[in-house]
Amino acid sequence: MKAIYVTRPSLPDFETYMNEIKDLWDSHYITNMGSKHKALEATLKDYLEVEGLTLYTNGHLALESGLEAFDLEGEVITTPFTFISTTHAIVRKGLKPVFCDIREDNFTIDVTKIEDLITDKTCAIAGVHVYGNICDIEAIDRLAKKYSLKVIYDGAHAFGVKYKGQSVARFGDLTMFSFHATKVFHTIEGGGCCYGDSSLSGRLDGDKNFGITGLEDVSYVGGNAKMNEFQAAMGLCNLQRLDEDIKKRKMLHDLYMEKLKDVSALRLPSIQDHVESNYAYMPIIFESKDQRDIVYDKLRSEEIYSRKYFYPLTKDAACYGDTFSHMETPVAERISNGVLTLPLYPELELEDVERICETLRAMF
Ligand code: T4K
């Protein structure tokens, strides 16, 4: 039996990548914002329709740097239904996450519940475009203006997504994207911050390079989070294939929807109105944790490795002990207990999807 994992990174042809990195052997310039880095930055700025873009060695450090750039202090309203990185980034920057519940339909922050959580210590809202579903950006914008809050999006899953015809990177004060191997677009490891205010670039570029802003100038207490030339070269190659990859993802997604639509034991979230999706993940929701876990185990026994993205909630991670457990998010709790993300990646075969769906259908 062929093992099927939740995802499998797309790779360019070997020749294509070799051609892209060939000149690095001539220049010996392999990191610290070389030609590939510059080329990728310029290409992505265009692709994502943004004024400012800073590349990083991974998405997590991009998010930390993005939070740092606004000199925030106090409380950040966010959600616990996400990868642990979102919460860790807030905590590691000395900020306090205040957990807001999520929407039942698309799992993003429930904006109707944000206002009750705002205090005089609130400095920002950090929404997560989870699975590439887009937060209610217009309502968040209104709240941010009313209470003078910064808006930072964890867009790790949302590369290439459009809302009302515009790149999702254009909303909020800053959006972080992950370019990890498991993402729709990847640079092996990698990430980026996008922002409309291009005056932020000095700070962000400095922050990822020890705070160095000139040959003899160190303006910030920065770290090291630079994307190297081999990563950037991978990104340049992968961008050429991205539209095709998203088309393949859509085809597989649509097949799942068709084959599973009448399985009453599970809920299939639909694509949001006004959103051009990147089909990053294939989440399905069960009524109960028991049911979800039985399906997860059955699929595993058939060498189909689905994942419980995202269980448990980040606020319940062992490293946080009881610090956040009093913050109640019942919808997030229920979704986290019921969710399973099925395999979805461009090289997945139609027959693989049929096999996965048959296994599920046979159970119900
Ligand atoms: N915010 C959000 C909302 C995020 O989801 C993430 C990352 C971040 C922030 C932080 O961004 P980065 O710093 O990572 O750029 C994976 C990814 O490592 C992580 O990037 C991602 N989110 C998270 C949702 O998933 P794991 O621990 O589940 O990955 P792993 O190694 O179990 O891989 C999943 C499957 O993919 C494997 O079963 C097999 C396949 N795989 C994986 C790798 C790495 C391959 O076939 N080849 C590979 O090279 O975290």
Residues whose N, C-alpha, C, O or C-beta is under 5 A from the ligand:
A	BS01	T4K	Y5 V6 T7 R8 P9 N58 G59 H60 T82 F83 S85 T86 D154 A156 S178 F179 H180 A181 T182 G190 G191
